[in-house]
Structures are given as structure tokens and as C-alpha cells.
């Protein structure tokens, strides 16, 4: 947990529930330490390396009515780019043209992200403020965020100024695997299956000759 995570997450209502369950004293120390520390929390090598390997994440924004909106964002591995130790960003691909997240950000730039690693049962939560950058505003940035091997239309880039973050415990994360992650395990099995089929074919030919 970064220093300022508690100052954002642990509101009075949250602290009331923590008090009921006996965790208030532990987390209140972290909240007080965060209030005493100036600035925002810098990403470390652990966070930047982890984010650079992700191919998806979940993004939460807040609407004018106060309703939260959570959206899945996916793409190639390396979708999230590390701009500096306080800033991350990604290429925003064309989707179903609802633009709920994009619209919400024009009214309230606060966001929360959850980046999952289902294989290793890890998750990173991030609080920050978002800024939308169009191709007209910064074509170089859009080009930098593009992946030539990934066939998608980039409508804009989203930059997140990170305020705080926290690593969640792995408990209750169900492991899931992508095709790419399974390939290293499946390839030897395919080779073995091909070899068995070839051997089976040779044995059948020998039996046919004997008949």
C-alpha cells in the first residue's frame, strides 16, 4: 500500500466499518502517515514492470449523477505505457461508440484502475486523475502508444496522473490463462500427439504388410 492510498480510500464511513471489524487502528496509522507526507506516490519498479506486462485492466469513472461506471479495457500485452514514475497511459481504441468513460472524464477526472494477473493471482489498484489527449492535440503521443501489430483504430490516448496504489492479497482470485500463456504447455503435448499419430501410422502399415 502506497503512502496516500489510505487518505483516499479510508473515508469516515469506511473507518466506521473498519472499527466494527477491528482493523481501524492498523489502517488509521497508514492514513495519518499519508496525510503527513507531501505530494503523491511515485510508482516503483514493481508497479511499472507489472503494468507493462498487462494486456487488460478495469477502469472506473464517476458520472454527473454520481453513479460509478466500470469498463474493461483490453489490447495487446504492453497496453499500459509507463510515461514516468507518476504517469501511465494507454491508447483508447474505438469500441461501441457509447463513450461513457470518456464522457464521464470530461466532468470528473478521478479514476480508479484494477490491473489483474490471473495466472499469478495478483492485482494492483490505482487511484489517479485522467487526461484525454486527442490525435490533433498530440499526434506524436498517439503514434508512440500505437502497436503496429494490433489491428485497432486509436481514437485518443488517456494519461493517468497516479495519486496512490495498493497491491491486493491473492485470496479468492481464480487463476485464468490466455491462449498465449497456455501455448508453452500445449506445444509439447501437440508434438507428443503428432509423434504418437506417426508411430500409430507406421504400426498400421506394418500390420497391413503382414496381412
N, C-alpha and C positions, 0 to 999 in steps of 0.2 A: 504494500500500500504506500503510495507516494504521500508526501507531507500534507498536501492540501486536499486530498480526497475526502477526508472526514469533514472538512469545513463546508463542502458542497453537499455530500450525501447525508450527513447526520443532522437533519433538521430537528426542531423541537419535537415533532410528532414521532420521528424515528427514535429519538433519545428516550421518549416515554416508553416505547415498546422495548427498547434495549434494557431499560431499567426494570421492566416487568420480568425479563428473562435473565437478568443478572450479568449482562455484558456491558452495561453503561459505563462503569468505572474504567474498564480497559479501553473502550473506544473514545471516551471523553478525553483521556490523556492525549490520544492522537489528534483529536480535534483541536485541543488547546495548543498543542505543539505546532499545528498547521497555521493557526491564527497568528502565532508569534513569528512565523517565518515569512519573510518578504517575498514578493514575486510569485511566479507559478513554477510548477515542477517540470524539470527537464527530463526527457526520455533518456534512458541509459542504453548501453549496448544490448542488453537483454530484450528490451522492448523493440528497438529498431530492427534487430535481427529477426525477431518473431514476426513482426508486422510485414517485413519484406518477403516472407515466405508464404503469406496467406493468399488464397485465391478468392476469398469472400469475407464478409463481415455483416453485422446488423447495425443499422443506423436509426436512431430515434430522434425525432424532431418534435416541436410543440406548435400546435395550430393557434390561430387567433382566438378560438373558442376554449383553449386550454386543454384540448384533447391531445394526448401523445399519439404519434404515428411512428410505427416501426417498419422499416423496409429492409429487405435483403439486398445486398449489393454483391455481385459476383463478377468474375472475369478470369483472366489468366493468373497464374502464380506470379507474385510481384505486383499485383493490382495496386496495393498501397505503396506509395512512394514516400521516402523519408526526405523531406526538404532540409530540415535542420533539427537540432535536438529539442525544439519546441513546436515543430510544424510537420504535419503529414498531409498527404493529398492523394487524389486519385482522379482518373478520367471518368467522367459521368457519361455512360453510354445511353443511346436512345432506347427507350423502352415502350411502354403502352401509352405514353403521352398524357398521363394523368398529372404529372408534375406536382404531386402532393408534398414531397420532401422539399423540392426546390421552392415551391410557393411558401411553405412554412418558414424557410430560412430568410425570406425577404422581410418577414415580420418579427422573427425571433431567431437570432443566430446561435442560440445554445443547442448543443447536440450531445448525445451520448452514443458511444460505439461499444459493441461487444465483438471481439475477434476470436473465433473458435479454432482450436486444433483438436478435432475429434479423435485423431489417432493417438496422440499423446495425452489426451484428456486434460487440456489446458484451455484457459480463457482469460483474455485481457479486457478489462473495462476501461473506457477512456471518457473523460469529460472535456469539453472544449467549446470553442466558438468557431463557426464556419464562415467561409467567404467564398462566394461563387465567382469564378473567372471565366469569361467567355473567350472564344477564339479571336473575336475582334479586339478585346482588351489586351490579350497577351498570346499571340499565335505561337510564340516560341515555347511557352509553358505547355500548351496543348500538345505540341509536337513532342516535347520531352516526355510527356505522360503516355503517349501512344505506344502500342505494341504492334509492329507491322505484321506479326504472325497471328494476331487476333482480329477476326473479321467483325468489326462493330463500328458504328458511327458515334464519334465523340461529339457530344453537344456542348460540353463545358468541362471545366475542371473544378473540383471542390478542394479548398485548402482548410485544414483544421488547425487552429492555434490551441495546442494542448494545455489544459489547466491542471489536470490531475489524472491519476490512473491507479488501478488496483488489479492484482492477479487474484483470481478466484481459486478456491480449492477444487481439486478434480472430482470430488464426490458427486455422484449422480450424473456425470457426463457419460453418455453411452458412446462407446467407440464406433466410428463410422469411417469408411475408407472410400477414396475415389478410385476410379479405374487406373489412373496413373500410379497410385500408391499400391495397388494390388498387383500391378504388372510384374514387378520384380519377383513376386511369389508365384504368379501364374505362368510366367515364361518357362521355368524349369519343368513344370508339370506338363505344359504343352509339348516340350521337347521329349519328355519321357513317354507321353502318349503317342507321339509320332514314331518313336523308336519301337514301341510295342506293336503298333499297327504294321510297321515294316517287317518286324520279326514274325508277326502272325501271318503276313502275306507270304513270306518265304517258306514257313512251315506248311502252309496250304499247298504251295507249289510242289513241295517235296512229297506230300501225301498224294497229290494228283499224279505225279510221275510213278509212284509205287503202284497205284491202281492200274 
